[in-house]
């Protein structure tokens, strides 16, 4: 085992990470499982230098991380938990503190998604306590941003704002599109976490402003996060009573969702449609619901033909 295998794994990490963000967790999950099981695991068992073995372990941990996130996106929460633990095991064996902390942080976000706010906070705190190189500002901002949301969800406003402000202060934008997603932190993702923190603290206007900024910072290829941002915006606009803006964000989310395979996103869209039904007397909402229904019927007809 040598440079060819480690370089291949690192390229595949980038490819699967991009697939998750652009197409959703349902697209390449089986291919990722196959690649990890049938290609990477045999390489880990083969003879190699210590440096090569550690690089392969790190790559395997990163692939397991993407697989865990894909399982979360597909609402397969038991498997997601198993792969999160695999990330920690591989990162520990690779002696990679940054990746270990990222794995704990992912478990915090997963717990938060499932409504386990105290567990999410405990995990976010644990992730931030992993000894970290201060030069890795992207990772540190990534960890702090999750702890900020977790503090917000448990009602600790001062701690939430302190973590959010520190994350914003130390953050550095990745220099290019091919950055290492496990050492850097895109501005759009940090701004999205700012929106979540604001929302948790009851600052609806601040959350909307942050979501709009995050949307502007996303590339068109990041389809899944863009749709999730549109959904979050639509919900917040409805909370504020701005039905027209909610319709614009909702229409953007529904119109972009056709190429995505994401159970989480599909579920969020169903819930959003349910919220819109409460406003169906509004002419713009009525027209939007008609277009959504017509689009769904057209898709069903295409599937049958």
SVG drawing of the C-alpha trace seen along z (x, -y; Angstrom):
<svg xmlns="http://www.w3.org/2000/svg" viewBox="-60 -41 67 48">
<polyline fill="none" stroke="black" stroke-width="0.4" points="0.0,0.0 1.3,-3.4 0.6,-6.8 -1.7,-5.5 -4.2,-4.0 -4.1,-6.9 -4.6,-9.4 -7.5,-7.4 -9.2,-7.3 -8.7,-11.0 -10.2,-11.8 -13.2,-9.5 -13.8,-11.3 -14.2,-14.5 -16.4,-12.8 -18.8,-11.3 -18.9,-14.5 -19.9,-16.4 -22.5,-13.8 -24.1,-14.1 -24.4,-17.9 -25.5,-18.0 -27.7,-15.0 -28.7,-13.9 -28.0,-10.9 -30.0,-8.5 -27.9,-8.7 -24.5,-7.1 -24.9,-5.5 -24.7,-1.9 -21.7,-2.8 -20.0,-4.3 -20.7,-1.2 -19.3,1.0 -16.2,-1.2 -15.5,-1.3 -16.1,2.4 -14.5,3.9 -11.7,1.5 -10.6,-0.5 -10.9,2.2 -8.7,4.7 -6.1,1.9 -6.2,1.2 -5.4,4.9 -2.5,5.0 1.1,4.3 2.1,0.6 4.2,-2.0 2.9,-3.6 2.4,-6.9 0.4,-5.3 -1.7,-3.3 -2.6,-6.4 -3.5,-8.2 -5.7,-5.2 -7.3,-5.2 -8.1,-8.9 -9.6,-8.4 -11.7,-5.5 -12.9,-7.7 -13.9,-10.4 -15.7,-8.0 -17.6,-6.6 -18.4,-10.2 -20.0,-10.9 -21.8,-7.6 -23.2,-8.5 -24.4,-11.9 -26.0,-10.1 -27.8,-7.8 -29.0,-10.8 -30.2,-12.4 -32.1,-9.2 -33.6,-9.1 -31.8,-5.8 -30.9,-6.9 -29.7,-3.5 -27.2,-3.0 -26.1,-6.7 -25.3,-6.1 -23.3,-3.0 -21.2,-4.8 -20.7,-7.8 -19.1,-5.4 -17.0,-3.9 -15.7,-7.4 -14.6,-7.8 -12.9,-4.4 -11.0,-5.0 -10.0,-8.5 -8.8,-7.3 -6.7,-4.6 -5.3,-7.2 -4.5,-9.5 -6.4,-12.3 -7.8,-14.6 -9.5,-16.9 -11.4,-14.2 -12.3,-12.7 -13.8,-16.0 -15.7,-16.4 -17.2,-12.9 -18.4,-13.9 -19.8,-17.2 -21.7,-15.2 -23.3,-13.1 -24.3,-16.3 -26.0,-17.6 -27.7,-14.2 -29.0,-14.2 -30.2,-17.8 -32.1,-16.8 -33.9,-14.1 -34.9,-16.5 -32.4,-15.4 -31.2,-18.8 -29.4,-18.0 -27.5,-15.1 -26.7,-17.4 -25.2,-20.0 -23.1,-17.3 -21.7,-16.1 -21.0,-19.6 -19.2,-20.4 -17.2,-17.2 -16.2,-17.9 -14.9,-21.4 -12.9,-19.8 -10.8,-17.6 -7.2,-19.1 -7.0,-21.0 -4.4,-22.9 -5.5,-26.6 -4.1,-27.1 -7.0,-25.0 -9.5,-27.8 -12.0,-26.2 -12.4,-23.1 -12.5,-25.3 -15.2,-27.5 -17.1,-24.4 -17.1,-23.0 -18.0,-26.3 -20.9,-26.9 -22.5,-23.6 -22.0,-24.3 -23.6,-27.8 -26.8,-26.1 -26.8,-23.6 -26.6,-26.3 -29.4,-28.2 -31.7,-25.1 -31.2,-24.6 -31.9,-28.3 -28.4,-29.5 -28.4,-32.8 -25.1,-34.2 -23.2,-31.0 -24.8,-30.7 -23.9,-34.2 -20.3,-33.9 -19.7,-30.7 -21.3,-32.1 -19.3,-35.4 -16.0,-33.5 -16.7,-31.2 -17.4,-34.2 -14.2,-35.9 -11.8,-33.0 -13.4,-31.8 -11.4,-31.9 -13.0,-31.2 -11.6,-28.2 -9.4,-29.5 -11.0,-27.3 -13.7,-24.9 -11.4,-21.9 -10.8,-22.6 -10.5,-19.7 -14.0,-19.6 -12.5,-18.1 -10.0,-21.0 -12.0,-24.0 -15.4,-25.4 -17.3,-27.2 -18.8,-30.6 -22.2,-29.5 -22.3,-26.7 -21.2,-28.9 -23.8,-31.5 -26.5,-28.7 -25.5,-27.8 -25.8,-31.5 -29.3,-31.4 -30.1,-28.3 -28.7,-30.0 -30.7,-33.1 -33.8,-31.0 -33.2,-29.1 -32.9,-32.4 -36.1,-33.8 -34.5,-36.2 -36.6,-35.6 -35.3,-38.6 -31.7,-37.7 -32.3,-34.1 -33.9,-35.2 -31.0,-37.6 -28.5,-34.9 -30.3,-32.3 -30.5,-34.8 -26.8,-35.5 -26.0,-31.7 -28.1,-31.2 -26.1,-33.8 -22.8,-32.1 -23.9,-28.7 -22.9,-27.5 -25.6,-26.2 -24.1,-22.7 -24.9,-22.5 -28.5,-21.6 -29.4,-19.9 -28.2,-22.7 -29.8,-25.3 -33.2,-23.5 -32.9,-23.1 -32.2,-26.8 -35.2,-27.6 -37.4,-25.5 -36.1,-27.1 -36.7,-30.6 -40.3,-29.7 -41.1,-28.5 -39.6,-31.6 -41.4,-33.9 -44.7,-32.2 -43.8,-32.7 -43.3,-36.4 -46.6,-36.6 -44.8,-37.4 -46.8,-35.0 -45.6,-36.4 -41.9,-35.9 -42.8,-32.4 -44.3,-31.5 -41.2,-32.6 -38.9,-30.5 -41.3,-27.5 -41.6,-27.6 -37.8,-27.7 -37.5,-24.7 -40.2,-22.6 -38.9,-23.5 -35.3,-22.4 -36.3,-19.2 -36.9,-17.0 -33.3,-15.8 -32.7,-15.2 -32.9,-11.9 -33.2,-12.9 -35.7,-11.5 -35.1,-14.3 -35.7,-17.0 -38.8,-15.2 -40.2,-15.0 -39.4,-18.7 -41.2,-19.6 -44.3,-17.6 -44.3,-19.5 -43.9,-22.8 -46.8,-22.0 -48.9,-21.3 -48.0,-24.7 -48.9,-26.4 -52.4,-24.7 -53.2,-26.9 -52.9,-29.9 -54.7,-28.3 -57.2,-31.2 -54.4,-33.5 -54.4,-33.8 -50.6,-33.3 -50.6,-30.3 -53.5,-28.8 -51.7,-29.2 -48.5,-27.7 -50.3,-24.7 -52.0,-24.1 -48.5,-24.2 -47.1,-21.8 -50.0,-19.4 -49.8,-19.6 -46.0,-19.0 -46.5,-15.9 -49.2,-14.5 -46.9,-15.1 -44.0,-13.3 -46.3,-10.4 -47.5,-10.1 -43.9,-10.2 -43.0,-7.4 -45.8,-5.2 -45.2,-5.9"/>
</svg>
